[in-house]
Structure formats: C-alpha cells, structure tokens
C-alpha cells in the first residue's frame, strides 16, 4: 500500500496539515509515542495573530525586531497576512479561545509585542486545547509508538519513511512526505520540551545532505522551574510577565531594568542572558514574583500553572518561585521555501519547529511558533494538493534499507554527557574555544559503536556547534563572549 501523504509528527503543524487533506486521500500520521507527547500539548502562552488588517505591519515589525532583522521578511509578511484567516478558520471549526466580559476575543500581551495580540485558551493551556481540538478533528490514521529511523529519498524524490513500531521494522511508502517532528530539546540538560523531541530527524537530514539553516540559533526561555526530577522542566509562560510577574533576586531587587529599558518585557534572549549574568556576578538565586496578582485572577488566568506549582508545594501568588533559563525552541531547522518544500525535492516538505522558514531570524517573537505551525501547514497542503505528485512505483524496488539497532551499550553514558556539554558549552553564553573543544568531543563520540538514535542526535549537535563556530559575532540568541572571539 502506498499512502498519498505520510506526516512525521502529531503536533500543531502535523495535525493541522492533516486537517486540510481531504478525507478521500490516504494519510498516515506517525508519532514517536502517544499523539500528545509533543511540544504543542505543553505550550502555555498562546497564539500570536494580527488583530486585524491594520495590525499586520506592526506584527511584522515586532517579529523583525525580535529576530534582529535576520528574518526572511517575505516569510514574516506571509505569516502575519495569513494569521487572521487561520484563526478564523479554527474558530469556525469549533476551537474555543478565551473571551472577555463582552464576549470578544481576549487578546493579551507578551514580551517584545507592541500591543496585545496573543490569543489563549483555558487560561494557560492554549497548546493543550489547540492540540485536543486538532486531534478531535483529525480524519486520518494515526500510528503511535513508531520511531522514524530513516526517510527514504533517492534522486531528489522522497518515497516515505522507515519506522520501528515496537520490535517491528516497517517501510511506509508515500507519494508525499511531510516532516513535522519538532525541535531538538532533549539534547540539552535543561529544557521545556517533550522527551520525544530530540533532533533525530534533523540528523537524518544531515545524512541525506538536506540543508539545515540557522542551527546555532537556540532560544532559551528565561523563566523555568528546573528544581524537579522530570526531564521536561516546568515552563512559566511569558504571559505571566505580560500580566505583571516580576523577576527578582534573593533580596527582592528587580534587576532586569538594569539590563533593558523594557525590563520584564524585553526579548527572551535579553532576559535569559540578564539572569545568567546577574546570578553569575551576585551568586544570588533568581525568583519569579507574583506579588502584583490577585489570587482569584491568578487562578482563573493561569489555572494549570497554579495547580502544577501547588503540587510542588508553592502557595501562589503569595510565594516566589525559583527560576532558571532552560532550552526552549530552535529557530533553525530544515531550510524550506514559502510552500514548505525542502530544497530541490519534488515531494518532501517540512513544517513547524523542525523547519526553518526564516520567520524567526535570530530570535523568535513570543507566541509566533503555534502560528507558524498553523499558517505554513495550511499553505504546504494547498501547494501539495495542487501539485498532486505521484512517485513511480516501479522504482520502489531500488529503495534498499539497512538494519538499524536503536540502542547500544555505550549510549546512556554518552547521551548524558552530550546533554551536559550542550547545556554548559553551547548554551546561553558561548565562547569560541568551548565550542571548538565540544566539537572535538562530539567527533570522538561519533567514532564509537552507537545506537541509531544517539548517532542521529550527535549529528544534530555537531551541526549546532559548527554553525555556532561559523557565526563569529553575537547576534540575537547566539551570544559569544567578545574576548573569546
């Protein structure tokens, strides 16, 4: 059997793409574990959107400023111009966003936005609500617990994927392959990502000489509760600061004003580096304070954060929460055009965080990620349906796949060492020598007898480090100490 479309990933981009593919098409969505083990499900802040036509120019400008004008302006304009229609389409389909007392959409503000334009659902559970809506409206087959261990490509044509479903190897043939597998979070010690997000698909692309772009641009979320045993750390959404939360030291001093005129509402990279620098200089613990909040408002606006932190023993909004930056989002990824087509491939696409559309530049504007997944998944499917590409079935016999062993004995120790290296040496503040030394260590690991998944993660890590070495000046989320350049 040959599918019309195989989609790798069940987050916002993958599921929204599936929503636009007609029911008469054969579609398979492949996800590593359960469908909700993805970053979309855990997204708190919301979905950015131009409020109306008059707000498009401002949304574009805010995105370009946050991205230090390293963005592809055409892609940014495409994102904002199509934002209104994709939100209307969601609402018309039954998606419920929060409204104010007048029954109007309740837009809120986040860092680096010049106005309130962030939509949220169930307070701080926007990702979960959006994800459940998309799953409910998915008319196609979803294959769970299936790890993609290779993408079948030959002569600029994609033929599908090689997956491991439990102990069973399977080859899934498809006329069109859409990659929507997310970012790279699990290669960092501290991160906010689902544990399924580990950069393995980017590693496959590197094997196939598929170009990755801007891989040095890693975004670290400034406010994360990392004092927990879970691999995925508790994100404290930017919307908290948009509503009045304050970052303080042990003595209650709000030090961000010393680093940027916008203080709590400065861009994420600025806030993360400020916390890193201030804690290094003062040896003070850093906290997020909610003293500006009324308890009832806090519980209503941020019900899930309230519950999660209450379970950890915090009495909000009366107690401060210790915070640290943690890896959050990859601006770089598989280079694609405005139709989300990968390079010169006829029928291979990438959407969502795994793709580099050029929208985010050197630093993503808050809440543009869910929007990017919505906008570019729609345009991708529209393009693919119009093109209606069919693979030559006679050539399937030429697609030979090797056997891969998923994990091997050395993997666990090397994986943990990799995560520490990436956090300490390829994190918020980098030095050229640290990057060079880390690259040498990664290359030595790649000479070991490794399982398939770790090997792919190491390839992705190597790409991030090499891109960081090649970018010799600080810009946006990529920060090199000047005296080390």
C-alpha positions, 0 to 999 in steps of 0.5 A: 500500500502506498499512502498519498501523504505520510506526516512525521509528527502529531503536533500543531503543524502535523495535525493541522496539515492533516486537517486540510487533506481531504478525507478521500486521500490516504494519510498516515500520521506517525508519532514517536509515542502517544499523539500528545507527547509533543511540544504543542500539548505543553505550550502555555502562552498562546497564539500570536495573530494580527488583530486585524488588517491594520495590525499586520505591519506592526506584527511584522515589525515586532517579529523583525525586531525580535529576530534582529532583522535576520528574518526572511521578511517575505516569510514574516509578511506571509505569516502575519497576512495569513494569521487572521484567516487561520484563526478564523478558520479554527474558530469556525471549526469549533476551537474555543479561545478565551473571551472577555466580559463582552464576549470578544476575543481576549487578546493579551500581551507578551514580551517584545509585542507592541500591543496585545495580540496573543490569543489563549485558551483555558487560561494557560493551556492554549497548546493543550486545547489547540492540540485536543481540538486538532486531534478531535478533528483529525480524519486520518490514521494515526500510528503511535509508538513508531520511531522514524529511523530513516526517510527514504529519498533517492534522486531528489524524490522522497518515497516515505519513511522507515519506522520501528513500531515496537520490535517491528521494522516497517517501510511506509511508502508515500507519494508525499512526505511531510516532516513535522517532528519538532525541535531538538530539546532533549539534547540539552540538560535543561529544557521545556520540551517533550522527551520525544523531541530530540533532533533525530530527524534533523540528523537524518537530514544531515545524512541525506545532505538536506540543508539545515539553516540557522542551527546555532540559533537556540532560544532559551526561555528565561523563566523555568522551574528546573528544581524537579526530577522530570526531564521536561522542566516546568515552563512559566509562560511569558504571559505571566510577565505580560500580566505583571510577574516580576523577576527578582533576586534573593533580596527582592531587587528587580534587576532586569531594568538594569539590563533593558529599558523594557525590563520584564518585557524585553526579548527572551534572549535579553532576559535569559542572558540578564539572569545568567549574568546577574546570578553569575556576578551576585551568586544570588538565586533568581525568583519569579514574583507574583506579588502584583496578582490577585489570587482569584485572577491568578487562578482563573488566568493561569489555572494549570500553572497554579495547580502544577506549582501547588503540587510542588508545594508553592502557595501562589501568588503569595510565594516566589518561585525559583527560576532558571533559563532552560532550552526552549525552541530552535529557530533553525531547522530544515531550510524550506521555501514559502510552500514548505518544500525542502530544497530541490525535492519534488515531494518532501516538505517540512513544517513547524519547529523542525523547519526553518522558514526564516520567520524567526531570524535570530530570535523568535517573537513570543507566541509566533511558533503555534502560528507558524505551525498553523499558517505554513501547514495550511499553505504546504497542503494547498501547494501539495494538493495542487501539485498532486505528485505521484512517485513511480512505483516501479522504482520502489524496488531500488529503495534498499534499507539497512538494519538499524539497532536503536540502542547500544551499550555505550549510549546512556553514558554518552547521551548524558554527557552530550546533554551536559556539554550542550547545556554548559558549552553551547548554551546561553553564553558561548565562547569560541574555544568551548565550542571548538573543544565540544566539537572535538568531543562530539567527533570522538563520540561519533567514532564509537559503536552507537545506537541509531538514535544517539548517532542521529542526535550527535549529528544534530549537535555537531551541526549546532556547534559548527554553525555556532563556530561559523557565526563569529559575532553575537547576534540575537540568541547566539551570544559569544563572549567578545574576548573569546572571539 
